[in-house]
Every structure is written in C-alpha cells, then in structure tokens.
Amino acid sequence: MAVSTGGSHAGGYWDRHITDVEAHATPVLHELTAPLGQVEQRLAQPADDAPLAALRRCRLR
C-alpha cells in the first residue's frame, strides 16, 4: 500500500516509515483472520458513534 502525503518533508518520512513497516511486517496467521474480523466489526459501530468509548473497549485489562 503506497501512502502519499503531498511530497512534504514529513510526508517523505511517513512514506519511508510505511515502506519499512511493510517490509518487516509478519503476515497474520490464517486462523486469526476471522476472529480479528469479528473484533473489527464489534468496534466499528462504537467507533463511529463514540470514538473514546471504542478506545476504552480496546484497553487491555
């Protein structure tokens, strides 16, 4: 995924950062894609309605 921020100095840094992260990323195990999709769905509605509440739900206990 290429990210462009308009060519600013900070944008160039961001583009390099994204390239570096993608190069070092580990693919998610196939067994985890469905459960992670369910988590995403459960968080999507609260995030749209109340972003702070969604962040609180993500907090590790």
N, CA, C and O atoms as a GROMACS GRO file, in nm:
protein
  244
    1MET      N    1   0.085  -0.116   0.000
    1MET     CA    2   0.000   0.000   0.000
    1MET      C    3   0.089   0.122   0.000
    1MET      O    4   0.172   0.140   0.089
    2ALA      N    5   0.073   0.205  -0.097
    2ALA     CA    6   0.151   0.328  -0.104
    2ALA      C    7   0.071   0.442  -0.042
    2ALA      O    8  -0.048   0.457  -0.067
    3VAL      N    9   0.140   0.520   0.038
    3VAL     CA   10   0.075   0.633   0.103
    3VAL      C   11   0.145   0.759   0.057
    3VAL      O   12   0.267   0.771   0.068
    4SER      N   13   0.069   0.852   0.005
    4SER     CA   14   0.126   0.978  -0.039
    4SER      C   15   0.069   1.090   0.046
    4SER      O   16  -0.051   1.094   0.072
    5THR      N   17   0.156   1.180   0.089
    5THR     CA   18   0.110   1.291   0.172
    5THR      C   19   0.140   1.425   0.107
    5THR      O   20   0.146   1.528   0.175
    6GLY      N   21   0.157   1.425  -0.025
    6GLY     CA   22   0.174   1.551  -0.094
    6GLY      C   23   0.319   1.594  -0.112
    6GLY      O   24   0.344   1.704  -0.162
    7GLY      N   25   0.415   1.512  -0.074
    7GLY     CA   26   0.554   1.542  -0.100
    7GLY      C   27   0.624   1.630   0.001
    7GLY      O   28   0.737   1.672  -0.024
    8SER      N   29   0.563   1.660   0.112
    8SER     CA   30   0.630   1.742   0.212
    8SER      C   31   0.742   1.663   0.278
    8SER      O   32   0.750   1.541   0.262
    9HIS      N   33   0.828   1.732   0.350
    9HIS     CA   34   0.937   1.665   0.421
    9HIS      C   35   0.882   1.559   0.516
    9HIS      O   36   0.932   1.446   0.519
   10ALA      N   37   0.780   1.595   0.593
   10ALA     CA   38   0.718   1.499   0.685
   10ALA      C   39   0.655   1.385   0.606
   10ALA      O   40   0.658   1.270   0.651
   11GLY      N   41   0.599   1.416   0.491
   11GLY     CA   42   0.539   1.313   0.406
   11GLY      C   43   0.641   1.214   0.357
   11GLY      O   44   0.614   1.094   0.349
   12GLY      N   45   0.760   1.263   0.323
   12GLY     CA   46   0.867   1.173   0.280
   12GLY      C   47   0.907   1.080   0.392
   12GLY      O   48   0.932   0.961   0.369
   13TYR      N   49   0.913   1.132   0.513
   13TYR     CA   50   0.942   1.049   0.629
   13TYR      C   51   0.834   0.943   0.646
   13TYR      O   52   0.865   0.826   0.668
   14TRP      N   53   0.709   0.984   0.634
   14TRP     CA   54   0.598   0.890   0.652
   14TRP      C   55   0.602   0.780   0.546
   14TRP      O   56   0.582   0.663   0.577
   15ASP      N   57   0.628   0.818   0.421
   15ASP     CA   58   0.636   0.720   0.313
   15ASP      C   59   0.746   0.617   0.342
   15ASP      O   60   0.725   0.497   0.322
   16ARG      N   61   0.861   0.663   0.388
   16ARG     CA   62   0.971   0.570   0.422
   16ARG      C   63   0.932   0.482   0.540
   16ARG      O   64   0.963   0.363   0.542
   17HIS      N   65   0.864   0.541   0.638
   17HIS     CA   66   0.821   0.464   0.754
   17HIS      C   67   0.725   0.352   0.712
   17HIS      O   68   0.742   0.238   0.755
   18ILE      N   69   0.626   0.384   0.631
   18ILE     CA   70   0.529   0.285   0.586
   18ILE      C   71   0.599   0.175   0.506
   18ILE      O   72   0.569   0.057   0.524
   19THR      N   73   0.691   0.210   0.420
   19THR     CA   74   0.766   0.111   0.343
   19THR      C   75   0.845   0.020   0.435
   19THR      O   76   0.847  -0.101   0.415
   20ASP      N   77   0.909   0.077   0.537
   20ASP     CA   78   0.986  -0.002   0.633
   20ASP      C   79   0.896  -0.096   0.713
   20ASP      O   80   0.929  -0.213   0.732
   21VAL      N   81   0.782  -0.046   0.758
   21VAL     CA   82   0.688  -0.129   0.835
   21VAL      C   83   0.638  -0.244   0.749
   21VAL      O   84   0.633  -0.358   0.795
   22GLU      N   85   0.599  -0.215   0.626
   22GLU     CA   86   0.551  -0.322   0.538
   22GLU      C   87   0.659  -0.426   0.511
   22GLU      O   88   0.629  -0.545   0.502
   23ALA      N   89   0.785  -0.382   0.499
   23ALA     CA   90   0.894  -0.476   0.473
   23ALA      C   91   0.920  -0.568   0.591
   23ALA      O   92   0.967  -0.680   0.572
   24HIS      N   93   0.890  -0.523   0.712
   24HIS     CA   94   0.919  -0.602   0.833
   24HIS      C   95   0.793  -0.666   0.893
   24HIS      O   96   0.802  -0.734   0.995
   25ALA      N   97   0.679  -0.645   0.832
   25ALA     CA   98   0.554  -0.698   0.886
   25ALA      C   99   0.548  -0.849   0.871
   25ALA      O  100   0.597  -0.905   0.772
   26THR      N  101   0.488  -0.913   0.967
   26THR     CA  102   0.466  -1.057   0.962
   26THR      C  103   0.320  -1.081   0.928
   26THR      O  104   0.232  -1.022   0.990
   27PRO      N  105   0.294  -1.166   0.830
   27PRO     CA  106   0.154  -1.192   0.795
   27PRO      C  107   0.076  -1.251   0.913
   27PRO      O  108   0.132  -1.326   0.994
   28VAL      N  109  -0.049  -1.216   0.922
   28VAL     CA  110  -0.136  -1.269   1.027
   28VAL      C  111  -0.168  -1.414   0.991
   28VAL      O  112  -0.195  -1.447   0.876
   29LEU      N  113  -0.164  -1.500   1.092
   29LEU     CA  114  -0.199  -1.639   1.070
   29LEU      C  115  -0.342  -1.649   1.017
   29LEU      O  116  -0.430  -1.576   1.061
   30HIS      N  117  -0.363  -1.739   0.923
   30HIS     CA  118  -0.495  -1.757   0.862
   30HIS      C  119  -0.602  -1.782   0.969
   30HIS      O  120  -0.715  -1.735   0.956
   31GLU      N  121  -0.566  -1.856   1.073
   31GLU     CA  122  -0.661  -1.889   1.179
   31GLU      C  123  -0.708  -1.766   1.257
   31GLU      O  124  -0.812  -1.770   1.324
   32LEU      N  125  -0.633  -1.658   1.248
   32LEU     CA  126  -0.668  -1.537   1.323
   32LEU      C  127  -0.748  -1.436   1.243
   32LEU      O  128  -0.804  -1.342   1.300
   33THR      N  129  -0.755  -1.452   1.112
   33THR     CA  130  -0.822  -1.351   1.030
   33THR      C  131  -0.970  -1.339   1.062
   33THR      O  132  -1.022  -1.228   1.070
   34ALA      N  133  -1.040  -1.451   1.081
   34ALA     CA  134  -1.183  -1.444   1.112
   34ALA      C  135  -1.207  -1.381   1.250
   34ALA      O  136  -1.289  -1.290   1.261
   35PRO      N  137  -1.138  -1.427   1.357
   35PRO     CA  138  -1.160  -1.362   1.487
   35PRO      C  139  -1.125  -1.213   1.487
   35PRO      O  140  -1.194  -1.133   1.550
   36LEU      N  141  -1.019  -1.175   1.417
   36LEU     CA  142  -0.984  -1.033   1.410
   36LEU      C  143  -1.088  -0.954   1.333
   36LEU      O  144  -1.115  -0.838   1.365
   37GLY      N  145  -1.146  -1.015   1.232
   37GLY     CA  146  -1.255  -0.951   1.158
   37GLY      C  147  -1.375  -0.926   1.247
   37GLY      O  148  -1.442  -0.823   1.236
   38GLN      N  149  -1.403  -1.023   1.335
   38GLN     CA  150  -1.515  -1.007   1.428
   38GLN      C  151  -1.488  -0.893   1.527
   38GLN      O  152  -1.578  -0.816   1.560
   39VAL      N  153  -1.366  -0.883   1.574
   39VAL     CA  154  -1.329  -0.774   1.664
   39VAL      C  155  -1.347  -0.640   1.593
   39VAL      O  156  -1.402  -0.546   1.649
   40GLU      N  157  -1.301  -0.634   1.470
   40GLU     CA  158  -1.315  -0.511   1.392
   40GLU      C  159  -1.462  -0.471   1.377
   40GLU      O  160  -1.497  -0.354   1.392
   41GLN      N  161  -1.548  -0.569   1.348
   41GLN     CA  162  -1.691  -0.540   1.334
   41GLN      C  163  -1.751  -0.490   1.465
   41GLN      O  164  -1.832  -0.398   1.465
   42ARG      N  165  -1.712  -0.552   1.576
   42ARG     CA  166  -1.768  -0.511   1.706
   42ARG      C  167  -1.722  -0.371   1.746
   42ARG      O  168  -1.793  -0.301   1.818
   43LEU      N  169  -1.606  -0.332   1.700
   43LEU     CA  170  -1.554  -0.199   1.735
   43LEU      C  171  -1.598  -0.091   1.638
   43LEU      O  172  -1.596   0.028   1.672
   44ALA      N  173  -1.639  -0.129   1.519
   44ALA     CA  174  -1.671  -0.031   1.416
   44ALA      C  175  -1.786   0.060   1.458
   44ALA      O  176  -1.776   0.182   1.445
   45GLN      N  177  -1.895   0.004   1.506
   45GLN     CA  178  -2.011   0.086   1.543
   45GLN      C  179  -1.980   0.180   1.658
   45GLN      O  180  -2.008   0.300   1.647
   46PRO      N  181  -1.922   0.132   1.769
   46PRO     CA  182  -1.889   0.227   1.876
   46PRO      C  183  -1.791   0.335   1.829
   46PRO      O  184  -1.798   0.449   1.874
   47ALA      N  185  -1.699   0.299   1.740
   47ALA     CA  186  -1.602   0.397   1.692
   47ALA      C  187  -1.671   0.506   1.613
   47ALA      O  188  -1.632   0.623   1.620
   48ASP      N  189  -1.774   0.469   1.537
   48ASP     CA  190  -1.848   0.570   1.461
   48ASP      C  191  -1.930   0.659   1.554
   48ASP      O  192  -1.940   0.780   1.533
   49ASP      N  193  -1.990   0.598   1.656
   49ASP     CA  194  -2.079   0.672   1.745
   49ASP      C  195  -2.006   0.747   1.856
   49ASP      O  196  -2.040   0.860   1.889
   50ALA      N  197  -1.904   0.682   1.913
   50ALA     CA  198  -1.832   0.739   2.026
   50ALA      C  199  -1.688   0.689   2.024
   50ALA      O  200  -1.657   0.586   2.084
   51PRO      N  201  -1.599   0.761   1.956
   51PRO     CA  202  -1.461   0.714   1.942
   51PRO      C  203  -1.391   0.686   2.075
   51PRO      O  204  -1.316   0.589   2.085
   52LEU      N  205  -1.413   0.766   2.176
   52LEU     CA  206  -1.349   0.744   2.305
   52LEU      C  207  -1.397   0.614   2.368
   52LEU      O  208  -1.317   0.541   2.427
   53ALA      N  209  -1.525   0.584   2.356
   53ALA     CA  210  -1.578   0.458   2.410
   53ALA      C  211  -1.513   0.338   2.340
   53ALA      O  212  -1.484   0.237   2.403
   54ALA      N  213  -1.491   0.350   2.209
   54ALA     CA  214  -1.426   0.242   2.135
   54ALA      C  215  -1.284   0.220   2.184
   54ALA      O  216  -1.239   0.106   2.196
   55LEU      N  217  -1.213   0.328   2.213
   55LEU     CA  218  -1.077   0.314   2.266
   55LEU      C  219  -1.077   0.248   2.402
   55LEU      O  220  -0.989   0.168   2.433
   56ARG      N  221  -1.175   0.282   2.484
   56ARG     CA  222  -1.185   0.219   2.617
   56ARG      C  223  -1.210   0.068   2.605
   56ARG      O  224  -1.159  -0.009   2.685
   57ARG      N  225  -1.288   0.027   2.505
   57ARG     CA  226  -1.314  -0.116   2.484
   57ARG      C  227  -1.188  -0.189   2.443
   57ARG      O  228  -1.174  -0.308   2.470
   58CYS      N  229  -1.096  -0.120   2.378
   58CYS     CA  230  -0.973  -0.182   2.332
   58CYS      C  231  -0.870  -0.198   2.443
   58CYS      O  232  -0.774  -0.274   2.429
   59ARG      N  233  -0.888  -0.128   2.550
   59ARG     CA  234  -0.790  -0.128   2.660
   59ARG      C  235  -0.773  -0.269   2.714
   59ARG      O  236  -0.870  -0.341   2.740
   60LEU      N  237  -0.648  -0.308   2.731
   60LEU     CA  238  -0.618  -0.439   2.787
   60LEU      C  239  -0.639  -0.436   2.937
   60LEU      O  240  -0.606  -0.337   3.003
   61ARG      N  241  -0.692  -0.541   2.989
   61ARG     CA  242  -0.716  -0.548   3.134
   61ARG      C  243  -0.615  -0.638   3.198
   61ARG      O  244  -0.618  -0.657   3.320
   0.00000   0.00000   0.00000
